[in-house]
Structure formats: structure tokens, C-alpha cells
Amino acid sequence: MKSNDYLVLCRKETDFNAIYPNVLNHIGDFDFGLGSTEDALRLYDTTGQLVDSVAFGSESPWPVEPNGNGPTLELSSYHNDNSNAESWKASNENLGTPGIVNSITTGTDWLANSGTDKHLKIYPNPFAEETRLKIENHNNETMRVNIFSLDGQLVKSDITQTNEYIWHGDNQNGQKLQPGIYICIVQSGNFSFTGKVVLRK
């Protein structure tokens, strides 16, 4: 798949085609479905490295409307933390928007704070040796960086006076971390940004 492409995974393509005859970017059939609770999705790249994952629920604090009532469960921004129920919303469109951008998506090419020109770039992502967290329109403010594993453990915390922080995929003791997905929370002035970064072997 190319950047910004979409793909629908169908349990049964004939059923999907009956409802969405004009959506062509789908594959199936699969011999499994997704339950409303305690199911998980994991996305791997061609080398077998985990790129993204989510385990979702159907009871508060998760949105309850998508639980068989018409709306689908949508990530409000593709930069948001999948494990946080508040990152998910009920779709604005009944039955969702398969094959195109989510109906409630607020993401842009880079993680941005709505209503301000200040935004965060994380590149390269995924990375193996080092990645850069850069605040655009920084205004010479102190930047605090906290990096968490997916289980919520703080693995790295640092402060820089520049608008760019270079992370080598290490923990607070300088030890190289295991490959996987990490959550970056960056504070600059009165703004806070959250993004995901993938550390490869």
C-alpha cells in the first residue's frame, strides 16, 4: 500500500459488495470476525515487525454507539494512541466510511495542534538508529519530551532548549529498547502533542 491509501478487510466480500458496490479497495474472505469486546488487531510490515495494534472495547469509556447500532468505531486522528479509549469516536456516517478517510478524522500529514501553527514532526518513522522530534514555530520555548512503552511505562524523559530532540531508541539509562511502538508526549509552552513512533531492529 502507498502512503495515504486505504484497504478494507472483509469477512465476506459478497455481503460487503451488496452494501458498498462502489468500494473496490477491499480484500477477503476471512474465516474470523471481530467481536465487540476483548478483540485485538495487529498490523505487521513485510519483515514481521509490529507496526501498530489496538485492543478495543464496547463499554464506557469506549464509545457505546458503535456496538451494533449503526455507527462504526473510528480513530479521531491516526496519530493518536490506539490504546486510549478517548482517541476513538462513533462515526458521523451510519455504517462508517470504508475505503476512504474516517468521517471524524482530524489528522494531517504531521501531528498538529488544532487552532495553532505550532506542530510536531517525528521523522524518520519507523526508525532503527535515531529519530527526530521537532516542534515547528517553536518560539525558543523549553521542550519536554516523555516517551512511553505501550503498556504505559515511562522509558525516557528529557528536556531541551532547542526545537529538536534526537532519540536513539534508548531508555533513561542509555540502554537500547526492544523494537516496538512507543508513545511520545512532547510539551512546548502551553501546548502538548502526542505521537506514535515505531522502533525497528
VOPA-248455 format. One record per residue: residue in one letter; x, y, z of N, C-alpha, C in turn. Coordinates in steps of 0.05 Angstrom, whole numbers, plus 5000, padded with zeros to 4 digits. Each point is the difference from the previous one (the first is absolute). Layout:
<pts>
AXYZXYZXYZ;...
</pts>
This chain:
<pts>
M501749765000498350245000501750255000;K499150204985501450265000499150175024;S501650215005499250195021497350114994;N498350025022497350114998498149834984;D500749754995498149814988498349875021;Y497849884992498249875018499349724990;L499549815018499449734993497949895020;V497949884989497949895017500449705002;L500049895024500249715004497249905005;C499149814983497249915002499949715010;R498249955018499549725008498649854977;K498250144986498649884977499650214979;E501449984977500050214980497350034987;T498549784996497450034987498150175017;D500149975026498350165018500950294999;F502650054999501050274999499250134974;N500349864977499350114974497150074998;A498349865014497150064999499450275012;I501650095020499550255013501750224988;Y502549934992501850204989501049924972;P498350004980500849914973502150174987;N500350255009502050184987502750015014;V500249855022502649995014501549764989;L502350054987501549784987502549925014;N501050175019502549945013499549835025;H499349744996499549825022501049724993;I500549855021500949724996498549825020;G499849754995498749815017499849734984;D498749805009498649985025501949915022;F499150055025501549915023498249825017;D501349805012498549815016499750085029;F500150265005499650105027498650274999;G498850085022498850265002501150145025;L499150245005500950155023497750035019;G500449915025497950045020500050285010;S498050075016499750275010501950065024;T501049795013501850045023502349814999;E502250095010502449845005501349884975;D499350104976501349924976502350204995;A502049914984502350174995500849984971;L501050224989501050014973503050075002;R501649874983502950054999500850024971;L501650214995501050054973503049964999;Y500949834982502949944997500950094973;D502650074998501150064974501149744987;T501250034977500949764984502249855014;T501450125019502149865015499049875025;G497450035005498949875024500150185025;Q500850254996500150195023497250125005;L499350015026497450125007500150304995;V498150104985499950294993497850145017;D497849865004497850135015498349785012;S498550065021498249815012497950155016;V497749875003497850115016498449785012;A499250025025498149835013497750185009;F497649944990497850195005497849885017;G498250185010497849925016497450134991;S497849935013497450104992498550145023;E501350015024498850135023501750245008;S498750195013501350255009502649925015;P502250144994500350264986500049984969;W499849764989499949974971497250104991;P499950114975497450084989498149764999;V497550035009498149785001498349994975;E499850214984498250014977500849794979;P502649954995500749814978499449715007;N499049945023499549735008497549884988;G500049974973497749894986497850184994;N500450275003497850194997500250164974;G501949954982500250154975502650144996;P500950185019502650134997502349805003;T502250074989502449835003501950145020;L502049865009502050115019502350114983;E500650265004502050144984502150135018;L502549994991502150145013499950294992;S499950185019499650294994502450124986;S502449895004502350094985501949774999;Y501249954977501849764997502650035016;H500550235012502350045017499349935029;N497549975007499249965027500849725010;D500149985026500749755014497649814997;N500449774986497849814996499049885026;S501749995020499249865025498350185018;N499750254993498550205015497150014989;A498149925016497250004991499150274991;E501150225012499250274993500950084972;S501849844988500950054972498049904980;W497949865009498149874981497350145004;K498550024977497450135000498149834982;A497450045004498049894982500150154973;S499749864978500250134974497650194996;N500550214985497850194992498249874980;E501049824984498549864979499049735010;N497549954996498949735007501449794983;L501049795012501549784988502850094992;G500950245008502750084996500650094972;T502750024994500950094974502249824989;P499349744995502149814992501450084974;G502649974999501550054976500950294997;I499250185018500850284999500650095028;V500850265003500750115026497649985019;N500649965026497949995020498450255000;S497449985007498350234999500750225021;I501549925021500650195021503050065002;T501649914981502950025001500850305001;T501850065019501150275002503050014994;G501149774993502949984995500950154975;T502550074999501250124976502549834994;D501650094981502549854994501849985024;W499950205017501650005025498150055023;L500749915023498450055024499950305004;A497650125002499750295003498050065022;N500450225013498250095020497950184987;S497549935002497850144986500050295010;G499850184981499750295006502650145005;T502249884995502650135003501949924978;D502050174993501949934980502249825011;K500149975026502149845012499349704996;H501949854991499549714997502549845003;L499649745003502249815005500549834976;K502549964993500849814980501749785013;I499549754992501749775009501049874975;Y502650004996501249884976502949925005;P500949784987498449814985498349835019;N497949894989498149845016498749804981;P500749745003501649865020503050074998;F501549935021502950055000501449775014;A502649984995501749805012502150125018;E501350214991502350125015499250255016;E498750184986499150255014497750124986;T498350155015497850154988500050275012;R498850194987500050285008497150095007;L499650125023497550135007500450304999;K498650124981500650284995497450175002;I500150215015497850195003500450234980;E498150034981500150234982498850245014;N500950244993499250255013500349985030;H502449945008500749935027500150235019;N500850244990500250245017501949985023;N502149834997502149985020499049915027;E497949845001498949915025501349735008;T500149955026501049745010498249784990;M501249784990498549774990500549775019;R497949895012500149775017499149754984;V501649795001499449764984499749775020;N497749864999499649755015499249784980;I501349785002499649774982499149765016;F497849884992498849785015499849754982;S500249775013499449754986497049974999;L499049814983497149964997498649925026;D501549895019498849925025499950235020;G500850244991499950245017502450065017;Q502249854996502450045016501650234988;L500850195016501750224991502849894996;V501050014975502749894994502150214996;K499150254994502050214995498750275006;S501450175014499050275006502350194997;D499650224986502250194995498950284995;I501750205002499350284995502150114981;T499150164981501950144982499150284996;Q501950184996499550284995499850054970;T500649804983499850044971497349904991;N499550034974497449924989500049714989;E502349865005500249734990501349825020;Y498949765003501049805019500649754984;I502549895003500849764986499849775020;W498449794993499849775017501249764986;H501749865015501549774989498749735006;G497550015009498649755006501049875026;D501050185018501149905026498350085023;N500549875023498550085024501650205016;Q499150065024501250215016502949935008;N500749744999502749925007501849974975;G498950074977501649984975500049734988;Q498349825010499849734989498149994977;K500749864978498349974977497549855007;L497650114992497549885006499349794979;Q498049835007499149794982498450134977;P500249894976498350104978497150005007;G498550194990497250025006498950284997;I497650055009498750264998500350155026;Y500750254998500350175024498450264996;I499050105023498450245000501750235009;C500150224985501550245006498150225008;I500450115024498550235009502050235002;V499550214985501850234999498550255008;Q501150145020498850255009501850234993;S498750214989501450244991498250245007;G500950175018498350225008497549905013;N497750094991497449925010498849774984;F501549884982498949804982501349735006;S498449794996500949725004499349844975;F501949844990499649844976500549715006;T498549824988500449725003500349874973;G502049824997500449864975501249735005;K499749834980501049735002502549974982;V501949855010502549954984500649705002;V501049894978500649724998503049964999;L501049855020502849935002500449724987;R501749994980500649754987502649885009;K500649754992502549885007502350144986;
</pts>
